Amino acid sequence: MLPRRLWLLTVLASALALLPGRRLTAQQGNGINSAERLGNQNITPLADQLTKGLRATTPEQKQFVQVIVAYVDQGKIPRAMVNLVYRWALERNATVPFPYFEYAMRVLSKRRGVILP
């Protein structure tokens, strides 16, 4: 009786796997591709998102935000990268996220060949 049940369960599982529908994937992380897929859902302007979300208060910080926005508009830096670094900085320190954002943006931009002032 047990081998017959095991065989039946195996056949049913195989049949269900062949049905069309949502396929299971290993892991769906927050990589750059998932961020690019969410790119069309940006509702808030980037300047407002960065200034208010990162709590940029000094003129130097606001100037850095304006440089990032200008580089995104020019296509030198992808918005998806800025969004990922923004989220990372907020996770790193929700009270004072700006220094983490600035450091990560400088490092990642340098890797892409873009030097930030």
C-alpha positions as CSV (number, residue, x, y, z in Angstrom):
1,M,0.0,0.0,0.0
2,L,2.8,2.4,0.9
3,P,4.7,2.1,-2.5
4,R,1.4,2.8,-4.3
5,R,0.7,6.0,-2.4
6,L,4.3,7.1,-2.9
7,W,3.9,6.5,-6.6
8,L,0.6,8.4,-6.7
9,L,2.1,11.4,-4.9
10,T,5.1,11.4,-7.3
11,V,2.8,11.3,-10.3
12,L,0.6,14.1,-8.9
13,A,3.6,16.3,-8.1
14,S,5.0,15.8,-11.5
15,A,1.7,16.6,-13.2
16,L,1.3,19.8,-11.2
17,A,4.9,20.9,-12.0
18,L,4.0,20.7,-15.7
19,L,0.9,22.9,-15.5
20,P,1.4,26.4,-16.8
21,G,1.4,29.1,-14.1
22,R,3.8,30.9,-11.9
23,R,7.1,29.2,-11.7
24,L,9.0,29.1,-8.4
25,T,12.4,30.8,-8.5
26,A,15.2,30.3,-6.1
27,Q,15.5,33.8,-4.6
28,Q,14.3,37.2,-5.7
29,G,16.5,39.7,-4.0
30,N,16.7,43.5,-4.3
31,G,19.3,43.4,-7.1
32,I,19.8,46.0,-9.7
33,N,17.4,44.3,-12.0
34,S,14.5,44.3,-9.6
35,A,15.1,48.0,-9.0
36,E,15.1,48.7,-12.7
37,R,11.8,46.9,-13.0
38,L,10.4,49.3,-10.3
39,G,11.7,52.3,-12.2
40,N,8.4,53.2,-13.8
41,Q,6.7,53.4,-10.4
42,N,8.7,56.4,-9.3
43,I,6.1,58.9,-8.1
44,T,8.1,61.4,-6.1
45,P,10.6,63.6,-7.9
46,L,14.2,62.5,-7.2
47,A,15.3,65.8,-5.7
48,D,12.4,65.7,-3.1
49,Q,13.0,62.0,-2.3
50,L,16.7,62.6,-1.6
51,T,16.5,65.9,0.2
52,K,13.7,64.9,2.5
53,G,14.5,61.2,2.8
54,L,18.2,61.7,3.5
55,R,17.5,64.7,5.7
56,A,19.9,67.0,3.8
57,T,20.1,70.2,5.7
58,T,23.4,71.9,5.0
59,P,24.0,73.8,1.7
60,E,26.8,71.3,0.9
61,Q,24.4,68.3,1.3
62,K,21.7,70.0,-0.8
63,Q,24.3,70.8,-3.5
64,F,25.4,67.1,-3.6
65,V,21.8,66.1,-4.0
66,Q,21.4,68.5,-6.9
67,V,24.6,67.0,-8.6
68,I,23.1,63.5,-8.2
69,V,19.8,64.6,-9.7
70,A,21.6,66.3,-12.6
71,Y,23.7,63.2,-13.3
72,V,20.6,61.0,-13.3
73,D,18.9,63.4,-15.7
74,Q,21.9,63.4,-18.0
75,G,22.0,59.6,-17.9
76,K,25.5,59.4,-16.3
77,I,24.1,57.5,-13.2
78,P,21.1,55.2,-13.4
79,R,18.1,56.0,-11.2
80,A,18.0,52.4,-10.1
81,M,21.4,52.7,-8.5
82,V,20.5,55.9,-6.7
83,N,17.3,54.2,-5.4
84,L,19.2,51.2,-4.1
85,V,21.9,53.3,-2.4
86,Y,19.1,55.5,-0.9
87,R,17.4,52.4,0.6
88,W,20.7,51.0,1.8
89,A,21.6,54.3,3.6
90,L,18.2,54.4,5.3
91,E,18.6,50.8,6.5
92,R,22.2,51.6,7.6
93,N,21.2,54.6,9.8
94,A,17.6,55.9,9.7
95,T,18.4,58.9,11.8
96,V,21.4,60.2,9.8
97,P,21.4,58.5,6.4
98,F,23.2,61.2,4.4
99,P,26.8,60.3,5.1
100,Y,26.2,56.7,4.1
101,F,24.5,57.7,1.0
102,E,27.3,60.1,0.0
103,Y,30.0,57.6,0.6
104,A,28.3,54.8,-1.3
105,M,27.4,57.1,-4.2
106,R,31.0,58.3,-4.5
107,V,32.4,54.7,-4.5
108,L,29.9,53.2,-6.9
109,S,30.1,56.2,-9.3
110,K,33.8,56.0,-9.3
111,R,33.5,52.3,-10.3
112,R,31.3,53.4,-13.2
113,G,33.9,56.0,-14.3
114,V,31.8,59.0,-13.1
115,I,33.7,61.3,-10.7
116,L,31.4,63.3,-8.3
117,P,32.5,66.7,-7.2
